[in-house]
Amino acid sequence: FLKTHGIPDVNVGASAGVHFEWDHIFGRMPITLLVRARQHLDSDRGAQLDLRLSAGVFQQGRFSAGVFTQAMWANAKSANSFYGITPALTGTARLPAFDPGGGLAYASAGLLWSFGLSKQWIVVGNLEARRLQGDVARSPLVERRSNYYATAGIAYRF
């Protein structure tokens, strides 16, 4: 999409931040509240904040499942580094200049699952529906405001 519209690709990078997690059990339902704040190591790429709430809804044997909702806020630098089109790019781009402000970038909801293979190894995954919000949703770089994701992986418990 970017190449077709004359926009350079987003460069890879790294960020550093803090992660706070609170776990509690209400009756038989485990609840997790997760807050993450991160700053891109290239300060021109901005900062983001995530808030996630998940609840366990099913467990039988080695299989567990839960539901979650998540939101991510981006400052203006972060929103612009992924969804902005600078005036310098519009000469080669086939899209108008766009400078998104900070704010809520997306909200999502989904299903989490895990299956214990052994005491240490676990298979994990999720299904997620995500919808862009605010200025980033109005970016000319956005093909669809809503997307769906499925992931799976393996983890080791220490």
Salt bridges, closest charged atoms under 4 A:
GLU21 OE1 - HIS19 NE2 3.17
ASP50 OD2 - ARG36 NE 3.41
ASP50 OD2 - ARG38 NH1 2.28
GLU128 OE2 - ARG130 NH2 3.32
ASP135 OD1 - ARG138 NH2 2.64
